Amino acid sequence: QTLLPQLTDAKIPLRCRDLLLRALHTLADEGEGIKEAMRPLAPTLAQWLAEKEPTEAVLGVVASACKDTKTALELRDERVPRRAIALLQARETRRWPHSRRLQLLRIVQWSALNDRRAGEEYAKANVHTELLNEVGGAVSVPGQFSEAKSTWVAQLVSTIDALTYWSPATKDMALKSGYVDRLLRIIASQLNIRAELLTAVLRSLADILSDADSLMFKKITFGLGGV
C-alpha cells in the first residue's frame, strides 16, 4: 500500500520507479494480496507497457499482475495482449537480453491462461510459431544447458503450454511440428536437468498429449527413434 502511491507520482524519476517496480514484482510473486492490490494500477501498467522500450522492471510487474485473473481481464481491456504481440513481433525485441524477453513471455503466459480472449488473440497472431522455432533451436545445439539457458527454455515451454490451453489449433500445430519430439530430446540430452526445466517440460507433455489419439502416439513413437 505504501509503494502504490509512489508509483503513480508523476514526478518520480524513471530509475526510482523501476526500483520500486522490482520490489513490487518480488512482493507480488510471493503474495496473492499484493496482486489484488495492484488491480487499480492496470491503466498505469498498460501505459508503461506502451512505452517504446518498456524496461525489464515494467515487463516483470505487468507479468506478475497478469497472474491475478481479475487484473488480467482489466489489462486485456487496456489492450495489453495486443501490445505484447507487437513487442514480440518487433525486430528490436529480438536483440533484448533473455532476462528481459523472459518477462515479456511471462506476460503472454499468464494473460493467456487467465483470459480466454487474450489466448485467442495470441493464437490469431501466431505467437506460438516463433516460440516453437526457438525451442527447436535450443535443442539443436548439443551439450548441457547452462542455468540461464535452462531458465530461458523453461519459460519458452511454459509459454507455449499456456498458448495451447484455449486453442486446439495451436495444440494441433505444435503436435504436427514435432514439438513433443523436442520436449523429449530436452530430457534425453540433459544429464543433470534442472528442476524448473524438468517441471515445465513434463507439464507441457502432459497437457499437449492429453487429447492425442492412439495413431498420434504411434507417429510420435516412430519419429523418436532411439530417444
Salt bridges, closest charged atoms under 4 A:
ASP18 OD1 - ARG17 NH2 3.10
ASP29 OD2 - HIS25 NE2 3.11
ASP29 OD1 - LYS67 NZ 3.56
ASP29 OD1 - ARG106 NH2 3.46
GLU32 OE2 - LYS35 NZ 3.38
GLU51 OE2 - ARG17 NH1 3.16
GLU53 OE1 - ARG100 NH2 2.94
ASP68 OD2 - ARG39 NE 2.82
ASP77 OD1 - ARG76 NH1 3.19
ASP115 OD2 - ARG76 NE 2.72
GLU120 OE2 - ARG116 NE 3.52
GLU121 OE1 - ARG82 NE 3.71
GLU134 OE2 - ARG101 NH2 2.58
ASP172 OD2 - LYS176 NZ 3.09
ASP181 OD1 - ARG185 NE 2.87
ASP211 OD2 - LYS171 NZ 3.34
